[in-house]
Amino acid sequence: MTNADKTIVVIEATFNPDGMNTPEFKEYSRRSNANGEAHGGVVIGKYQVTDNLGNGDTPHLVLVIEYPSEENAKQTFTNSEYLNILPLRHVAFKQVNIFLTNTLAS
């Protein structure tokens, strides 16, 4: 597998009030991580957002995940396991954005 085959997924998420402290968040996190790993996902960065120097809403966290291919990344967020945990996600998070990225040519 070459670097050109890999896909980077960037997730930005905003918690509901006290969403981070719910049992639903803990269960969502456990199952979501297992699902991502089953599709070859490797978390390469997990960040708490402390300030927004640009425009728009400020998410609470940003995750950067590498997948072996775009297909693996898409499968992670469209398979039945992930779709079954969406009710847990809705309890914990106000908003979740999941972005597939491509490397820009210099």
Secondary structure, DSSP 8 states (H G I E B T S, - for coil): --GGG-EEEEEEEEE-TTGGGSHHHHHHHHHHHHHHHHTT-EEEEEEE----SSSS---SEEEEEEESSHHHHHHHHHSHHHHHTHHHHHHHEEEEEEEEE-----
